[in-house]
């Protein structure tokens, strides 16, 4: 489980907040929760060595705030609109992962947030609701 986002930007860091909440659950043996932060190619090795890949990230996709969309992006064009510099890194990361022979399906939980927020290290009320529900769903999957 790889949570992505910048925790200094409020809800933009929701992916990291979800994996932190997930770590409080009893998870199947061998499950790792990684704080991917703002991503980049440093995340290629954990993706290549994982048996199952689940990403959690914020999206600015026009859906109502708090909407959780589960997708299986195969290439960067399949990745929903995100908000900060990690946008390019994660899209490129997925492309390189598959080009280098990555055969595992990547599951992405994209959580719609309001991109117009103040800089803060905590989640808004709109971000706290899906954080808990996504963590619960992932802990049971």
N, C-alpha and C positions, 0 to 999 in steps of 0.2 A: 504494500500500500504506500503510495507516494503522494504526499501532500505538497502542492505547489502554491506559491504566492509570496508576496512581500508583507510580512506581519506589521511593518511600520506604516502601512497604508490602509489600516482598518480592514474592511471586508475583503479587500483584494487578497489578503492573506488567509482566506477561509480554508483553503486546502490544507495548509499547515495546521490550523486550528482543529480541523476534522481529525487528522491523524493523531494529534495530541490527545483529543478526546477518546479516540479509538484505543490508544495505549492503556486506558483505564479499564478496558474490558478484558475478559479472558478470551484469548485468541487461539486458534489452532496452532499446534506445534509447527514451527518453521515459518510462521507469519512474521514479517518484518514491517514496521511502520517507519518510514523515512521522511524526514523534513527535507523536502527538495528545494525549499526556499525559492529563489528566482531561477533555478534550473541551469540549463546549459549542458554542454557535452560531458561534464563531470558525472552526470547521471546515466551515461550510456552503459557503464560497467554494471551498475545494479540492475538495469533493465535487461541486459544480456544474460545475467546469471539467475534471474528470477524464473520460477516455474509458472507463475501467474502474475499478471501486471494490472494493477488498478491505480489510476491517477485520479486525484481530486483537485479541482481548480475552480477559480472564479471565472465567470463569463459576463460579458456585456453584450448579450445576444437579443435584447429586446423583449424577452419574456418577462412576466411579472417578477418582481424581486422575491427571492427565496425559492424560485422554481428550480427543481433538480432535474437535470436531463442526463440520462445514461446513454452514451454513444460508444461506438467502437471505431475510433478514427484510424484509418489505415495510412493516410498521408496528411501532409500539412493542410491541404485544402479541406479536409474533413474536420479539422479542429475548429471549435466555435471561436468567435471573437473574444479575446481576453484584453487585459488592460495595460500592462506595463512591459518593460523590456524583456521579461521572461517569455513573452508571447513568441518572439522570433526564435529564441533558443529552444523552446519545447516543440514547436512545429518542426524545426530543423532536426531536433533530436529524434522525433518519430520517423522522419524520412530516413535518417542515417541508420536507425535501428533496423528498419525493414530492408533497406538496401544492403546492409551487411549480413542479411540472412535471418534476421529475427523472425521467428515463425509463430510466436505466441501472440494471441489476441491481446490487444491493449484495450481495457475498459476504462472509459473516462466518465466520471461524475462531474458535470459542469453545473455550478450553482450560480444562478443569476443574481447579480448584485447591482446596486446603484453606483455608478462610477463617480458620481459627484459627492464626495465625502471629505471630511477634514482628515488631516493626518493624525492617526492615533494607533495605538497598539492593541486595542480591544475591538471586538466585533459590535456592530450595531444590533439592535433588537431583531432586525430583519436577517442578520447574519447568524445570530445565536440559534434561531429556530431550526434552520436546515442543518447547522453543524451537528446538533444532537441527533436528529433523525437520520442523517446520512451515516454517522458513526454507528448508530444502532443497527441500521440495515447491513452495513459492512461487517459488523461483528457477528452477525447471524448468517452471513453468506459463506 
